[in-house]
Amino acid sequence: RIKIKVAPSSGRDEVTGFSGDTLKVKVSAPPDKGKANAALIELLAEHYGVKKSEVTILRGHTSRNKVVSISG
């Protein structure tokens, strides 16, 4: 489980690093109809080298602060 702070509608998709125990992530997708969440899942799967189905948002579906589970 990882705490994540997402910055939607950013210029590009990138993992910027940890601030304390929270991973900061930027996604270019807007926070509209789950687009930013989908972009977050895709980015984390690529970053950690796992399938998208192995990345799950546990809490914070409508918040910038999320808890994500990565298996695999």
QUIBELBEL-V475060 format. One record per residue. N is the residue number from 1. RES is the residue in three letters. PHI is phi in whole degrees, -180 to 180 (* if undefined). OMEGA is omega in radians with two decimals (NA if undefined). Layout:
BEGIN
N|RES|PHI|OMEGA, N|RES|PHI|OMEGA
END
This chain:
BEGIN
1|ARG|*|-3.11, 2|ILE|-132|2.98, 3|LYS|-82|-3.08, 4|ILE|-133|2.98, 5|LYS|-115|-3.06, 6|VAL|-102|3.01, 7|ALA|-113|3.13, 8|PRO|-74|3.13, 9|SER|58|3.09, 10|SER|-84|-3.11, 11|GLY|-68|-3.12, 12|ARG|-155|3.10, 13|ASP|-92|3.10, 14|GLU|-162|3.00, 15|VAL|-94|-3.04, 16|THR|-92|3.09, 17|GLY|121|-3.09, 18|PHE|-89|2.96, 19|SER|-126|-3.00, 20|GLY|71|3.12, 21|ASP|-103|-3.10, 22|THR|-114|3.09, 23|LEU|-85|3.11, 24|LYS|-96|-3.07, 25|VAL|-135|3.05, 26|LYS|-112|3.04, 27|VAL|-130|-3.11, 28|SER|-81|-3.11, 29|ALA|-71|3.11, 30|PRO|-77|3.11, 31|PRO|-80|-3.05, 32|ASP|-128|3.08, 33|LYS|55|3.06, 34|GLY|80|-3.11, 35|LYS|-65|3.14, 36|ALA|-68|3.10, 37|ASN|-64|3.12, 38|ALA|-64|3.11, 39|ALA|-66|3.10, 40|LEU|-63|3.14, 41|ILE|-61|3.14, 42|GLU|-63|-3.13, 43|LEU|-65|-3.14, 44|LEU|-67|3.10, 45|ALA|-62|3.12, 46|GLU|-67|-3.10, 47|HIS|-63|-3.10, 48|TYR|-94|3.08, 49|GLY|70|3.11, 50|VAL|-124|3.08, 51|LYS|-76|3.11, 52|LYS|-60|-3.13, 53|SER|-70|3.13, 54|GLU|-93|3.10, 55|VAL|-110|-3.08, 56|THR|-131|3.03, 57|ILE|-85|-3.11, 58|LEU|-87|-3.13, 59|ARG|-141|3.04, 60|GLY|91|-3.11, 61|HIS|-58|-3.12, 62|THR|-113|-3.11, 63|SER|-121|3.04, 64|ARG|-74|3.12, 65|ASN|-94|-3.04, 66|LYS|-131|2.96, 67|VAL|-120|-3.05, 68|VAL|-120|3.06, 69|SER|-108|3.09, 70|ILE|-123|3.12, 71|SER|-116|3.07, 72|GLY|109|NA
END
